[in-house]
């Protein structure tokens, strides 16, 4: 290979790496925006803040636009660069992760819509600690799943995915508490139905955070773990 061809190949390689880094950066920017949207949706519901809830709903269109832009960037990379091995897994993982992020944004908008309904009727009873606990769990799951993506940390991603059972457990506990509250305060039924819908949205957010963790494992080690026992995967990686 002559020097001119070598320099041309180096330039292509450098540009390819720059393209990968750019789309990865855009995905993480989207993740940060979704994290903020979730936090504000939960705060709007807890404090019956209709103004903040309306802002969250408006932000959903921004998230949709980001997903479409990143998806287009990824498809362009595949078409023009024809990535292989770990580079291809990175691009595919980003495509999958942004879909889950977009759905988390949708669920956050549902929480915000519930917040507007709650603000029209009053505010959350101060004793509903289960709602706040579940909110804490799903926010942490989303944050840690994105952190694992940033660090390409398959083991951390697996740990977060395993903790999804804590979200499911908290969801079941919160649902029981809400039903008990409605039984004791039957006039609160229409009011509390909005809270129940918000709880369901939070549980789904936990599922999407788990999905992101599964994408991280695929990206790092090339294994699709969606239908495997997570404990077995952890043993394999640590062994």
WOTAVEN-V967459 format. One record per residue. N is the residue number from 1. RES is the residue in one letter. PHI is phi in whole degrees, -180 to 180 (999 if undefined). Layout:
N,RES,PHI
N,RES,PHI
This chain:
1,X,999
2,X,-76
3,X,-66
4,X,-65
5,X,-64
6,X,-64
7,X,-66
8,X,-64
9,X,-65
10,X,-65
11,X,-62
12,X,-61
13,X,-64
14,X,-65
15,X,-67
16,X,-62
17,X,-62
18,X,-65
19,X,-63
20,X,-63
21,X,-66
22,X,-66
23,X,-71
24,X,-65
25,X,-62
26,X,-64
27,X,-64
28,X,-71
29,X,-63
30,X,-63
31,X,-60
32,X,-64
33,X,-67
34,X,-68
35,X,-58
36,X,-64
37,X,-62
38,X,-63
39,X,-60
40,X,-73
41,X,-65
42,X,-65
43,X,-64
44,X,-63
45,X,-72
46,X,-61
47,X,-102
48,X,50
49,X,-100
50,X,-68
51,X,-65
52,X,-65
53,X,-61
54,X,-63
55,X,-64
56,X,-62
57,X,-63
58,X,-63
59,X,-66
60,X,-60
61,X,-65
62,X,-64
63,X,-62
64,X,-59
65,X,-65
66,X,-64
67,X,-60
68,X,-64
69,X,-66
70,X,-67
71,X,-61
72,X,-65
73,X,-61
74,X,-66
75,X,-65
76,X,-67
77,X,-61
78,X,-63
79,X,-69
80,X,-91
81,X,-100
82,X,47
83,X,-64
84,X,-131
85,X,51
86,X,-65
87,X,-65
88,X,-66
89,X,-63
90,X,-61
91,X,-64
92,X,-66
93,X,-65
94,X,-65
95,X,-58
96,X,-70
97,X,-65
98,X,-68
99,X,-67
100,X,-67
101,X,-64
102,X,-64
103,X,-73
104,X,-63
105,X,-62
106,X,-62
107,X,-67
108,X,-65
109,X,-64
110,X,-64
111,X,-62
112,X,-64
113,X,-64
114,X,-64
115,X,-63
116,X,-65
117,X,-63
118,X,-63
119,X,-65
120,X,-76
121,X,-111
122,X,148
123,X,-156
124,X,-61
125,X,-59
126,X,-64
127,X,-84
128,X,-82
129,X,-75
130,X,-62
131,X,-62
132,X,-66
133,X,-64
134,X,-64
135,X,-59
136,X,-62
137,X,-64
138,X,-72
139,X,-64
140,X,-66
141,X,-62
142,X,-65
143,X,-60
144,X,-73
145,X,-67
146,X,-69
147,X,-64
148,X,-64
149,X,-64
150,X,-58
151,X,-90
152,X,50
153,X,-105
154,X,-68
155,X,-66
156,X,-63
157,X,-62
158,X,-64
159,X,-62
160,X,-65
161,X,-61
162,X,-64
163,X,-74
164,X,-60
165,X,-64
166,X,-68
167,X,-63
168,X,-62
169,X,-66
170,X,-65
171,X,-63
172,X,-63
173,X,-64
174,X,-65
175,X,-63
176,X,-63
177,X,-64
178,X,-66
179,X,-65
180,X,-63
181,X,-61
182,X,-65
183,X,-62
184,X,-80
185,X,-128
186,X,-58
187,X,-68
188,X,-88
189,X,-54
190,X,-62
191,X,-64
192,X,-76
193,X,-60
194,X,-64
195,X,-68
196,X,-62
197,X,-64
198,X,-66
199,X,-62
200,X,-63
201,X,-62
202,X,-65
203,X,-63
204,X,-68
205,X,-61
206,X,-59
207,X,-63
208,X,-69
209,X,-63
210,X,-62
211,X,-58
212,X,-60
213,X,-62
214,X,-65
215,X,-65
216,X,-63
217,X,-61
218,X,-61
219,X,-61
220,X,-83
221,X,-113
222,X,76
223,X,-114
224,X,-87
225,X,-106
226,X,-59
227,X,-117
228,X,-110
229,X,-74
230,X,-65
231,X,-62
232,X,-66
233,X,-64
234,X,-59
235,X,-61
236,X,-67
237,X,-70
238,X,-87
239,X,-82
